[in-house]
Amino acid sequence: GQVYWTHDLFAAVWGSPMLIDGKLYLGDEDGDVVIIQEGKTKKVIGEINMGSSVYSTPVPANGVMYISNRNQLYALAEATQAKPAAAPK
């Protein structure tokens, strides 16, 4: 097949890429998770540093992306999905 694009993470990747809702998530040994728009042209949407190595595959469930690094588990929601906490009464 034809190669459309490549992306150098500058670190080892142990987990598999996860594609959900047109976004590709991939973590690396430096603790970075890159988010790339699905398509024939590479478009990096964002990159998040998780604080230590990401050895696992990100897992989506019920509007939340779960990502574990070497010693913590994070539950991340898109800003548009996150609801502000109610003000105390």
Secondary structure as GFF3:
##gff-version 3
##sequence-region A 1 89
A	DSSP	beta_strand	18	20	.	.	.	ID=ss1
A	DSSP	beta_strand	23	27	.	.	.	ID=ss2
A	DSSP	beta_strand	32	37	.	.	.	ID=ss3
A	DSSP	beta_strand	43	49	.	.	.	ID=ss4
A	DSSP	beta_strand	59	61	.	.	.	ID=ss5
A	DSSP	beta_strand	64	68	.	.	.	ID=ss6
A	DSSP	beta_strand	73	76	.	.	.	ID=ss7
###
